[in-house]
Amino acid sequence: MEFEDQEFTPVDWQAYSNELQWLCQIKAGEFRLMGYEEVTGADIWACVLQMTKGKRALHEMVSTILGLQPGTFMHYATLSAWREGV
């Protein structure tokens, strides 16, 4: 099967919002196993939306969630807390 003639059309992630948020719940559970007890799926989701500006294809959103590192998340959380306090 050849793929050269087929054109790739990114899938809109918004149709899969519930599944992506479920994936964020799983990622939050992974963070909790590493000692980040207070992290929730909603926190991960907010971080991912901030990182991607909500303008990515489905596969990029999944990759961002699965590839999110604790240091990147903590940087986001620190900046968010600082902004809310200002």
C-alpha positions, 0 to 999 in steps of 0.5 A: 500500500502506497501513501504517497498519493494520499494527503494527510488531513489533521484530525480536529482534537475538539471532537475528542475532548472527553478522551483527551481529558481522560488521558490527562487523568491518567497522566495526573495519576502518573505524576502522583506516583512520582510524588506530585500528590496535588496534581489533577487531570484538570491541572494537566488539561489546563497546562496542555491547553496553555502549551498548545494554545488549543491549535494542534491536531489530535495526534499532537495533543495526545503527544503533548499529554503523554510527553509532559514532564513534571518539570514542565508542568511545575514551571506552568503551575508556578507561573499560573500561581504567580499570575493569580497572585498578582 
